[in-house]
Amino acid sequence: MNLTAGNPLGTVAYFSMEVGLEPAIPTYSGGLGILAGDTMRSAADLGVSMVGVTLLHRKGYFRQHLNSRGHQSETQDSWNPEDILEPMEPKATVAIEGRQVQVRAWRYEVRGLSGHRVPVYFLDTALPENTPWDRTLTDHLYGGDNHYRLCQEVILGMGGVAILSALGFKEKLIYHMNEGHSALLTLSLLESQCQGAKGSIPTEAEVEAVRRQCVFTTHTPVPAGHDQFSWELVEQVFGRDRTALLEATQCCVDRSLNMTYLALRFARYINGVAMRHGEISVGMFPDYPIDAITNGVHAVTWTSPPFADLFDRRIPEWRQDNFYLRYAVGIPLHEIAAAHALAKRALLAEVERQTGVRLPEHPLTIGFARRATTYKRPDLLFADLERLKAMAQRVGPLQVIYGGKAHPRDEGGKEMIRRVFQAAAALGESVKVVYLEEYDMALGKIICAGVDLWLNTPLRPQEASGTSGMKAALNGVPSFSILDGWWIEGHVEHVTGWSIGDDSASPGDYSHDSDSLYDKLERVILPLYYGKQEACTKLRRSTIALNGSFFNTQRMVYQYVTNAYSLSERNYLK
Ligand SMILES: *Cc1c(COP(=O)(O)O)cnc(C)c1O
């Protein structure tokens, strides 16, 4: 099958500031990058013609160290691209502050199930021709100040367009901007439409010609999450002529360049990453038509070995066609229980290896791992420690496994980690809490699969989608989550997990949410876990059948092909 080979538009050029391809390539910080990696894996499986573009991030994101009180410190996570990637010969140039900065690319290949390849190009400015400062521009993911960030976005967007051309991608490309970081690619496309007539005002026809080539996925429902750069900075980095062209595009609000507006203005198709997020985005940007395509995860990547073995035996078609996971309903319950027990044992072994703590196998084990940041509220579970202790005593023991890094400058996120450590100390032996360092793809796969229950407590409506609960679902781990992002769609009470709070339009409330969390944990989840083994396993099975079969990137990429990439009239949103 080759979904876009016959498409007159040709190849999809997928641009993303972060990409999670494998644990040895630390060029991602969280869900956005994992989504990019999973998208390319599924595109390769489906035979979609796609090429990825990102930055090399030679010094990675960072390595996380936590002291005994949960204080996070960071060191560089340098890696050797030379060991994994193939250097490309052709180079490209981008202008930054009047300097001609040389860019080269390193190639990685994502190989699909039947051998179809999706190349990923990592852009690199560490070349002797460049000034010492320019050489650092592809070092740090989300490092440095606004100036550094804007220069990085020039490399990603404009350098990316130039390198694809240098590498011989001559056919028409569909440019997919995964979040606004790469929106400057539209400036390059516009300049080639205007034939380099610098400073001139682009005609509507020229703007339309760029729009026909671009697709934009927005990822954050929080206005502060959108990149903005001051006009002084824009003039400094771009010079007069380009700044005038940018100004003519009307993407500047309050004397600053807003990358989201730039992407919105030049995309023929725009989407949010879950149904609710689509609605919220329409509210934020009422002048634009915004669709929604709900995120997924790459099923084969995120299924633990015990469940992969089980699916291979019972529904062997699942790798090739994830819809077959629907037929997990026919798998005997004892086989589901046995696979889960193996995944749990693997997790507990990893906990012991990393922390020296030997957690018992029997207690209800709750998992919480994701970027540590304030809105995700990792401390909601600890709103009332006495109540938590009392229910563990009265109904049955529970233990909790945490993981997640805070951005080095996110003081609120760092405080969240310290609060988890404080709660762990206060709870002592009555509810054991461990926090694993260095949450990454490899650890994520083990945690999501090995716990009994996946907890997610974002402050509504800030979770655009969330994907770790989808990884859990593939492994028969139900979610216990705030009704936000994907969970509004994935939640079937007592069939795929449980809700925390309600699905009202009003913003979430801490004490209301924590009350709901405690009530349900005490009255529904713990009693089920300790009293009704078979019902519990049935719930694992229905979680796989209902959510594993749908919340995967295979279904998601099908939807992008149908709704975004193919040039049907409907996809050319007015
Ligand atoms: C899946 C994943 C995420 C995303 O988790 P959310 O629950 O969507 O926030 C972040 N980091 C890593 C390492 C992951 O594997």
The ligand as an SDF file (V2000), in Angstrom:
LIG
                    3D

 15 15  0  0  0  0  0  0  0  0999 V2000
    4.6710    9.3440   26.1610 C   0  0  0  0  0  0  0  0  0  0  0  0
    5.7040   10.1870   26.7670 C   0  0  0  0  0  0  0  0  0  0  0  0
    5.3900   11.4920   27.1680 C   0  0  0  0  0  0  0  0  0  0  0  0
    4.0080   12.0840   27.0140 C   0  0  0  0  0  0  0  0  0  0  0  0
    3.2610   11.8560   28.1870 O   0  0  0  0  0  0  0  0  0  0  0  0
    1.8940   12.6140   28.4500 P   0  0  0  0  0  0  0  0  0  0  0  0
    1.1390   11.7610   29.3780 O   0  0  0  0  0  0  0  0  0  0  0  0
    1.2240   12.7310   27.1400 O   0  0  0  0  0  0  0  0  0  0  0  0
    2.2510   13.9220   29.0210 O   0  0  0  0  0  0  0  0  0  0  0  0
    6.3920   12.2660   27.7320 C   0  0  0  0  0  0  0  0  0  0  0  0
    7.6370   11.7880   27.9050 N   0  0  0  0  0  0  0  0  0  0  0  0
    7.9710   10.5290   27.5440 C   0  0  0  0  0  0  0  0  0  0  0  0
    9.3640   10.0480   27.7670 C   0  0  0  0  0  0  0  0  0  0  0  0
    7.0140    9.6870   26.9670 C   0  0  0  0  0  0  0  0  0  0  0  0
    7.3600    8.4380   26.6090 O   0  0  0  0  0  0  0  0  0  0  0  0
  1  2  1  0
  2  3  1  0
  2 14  2  0
  3  4  1  0
  3 10  2  0
  4  5  1  0
  5  6  1  0
  6  7  2  0
  6  8  1  0
  6  9  1  0
 10 11  1  0
 11 12  2  0
 12 13  1  0
 12 14  1  0
 14 15  1  0
M  END
$$$$
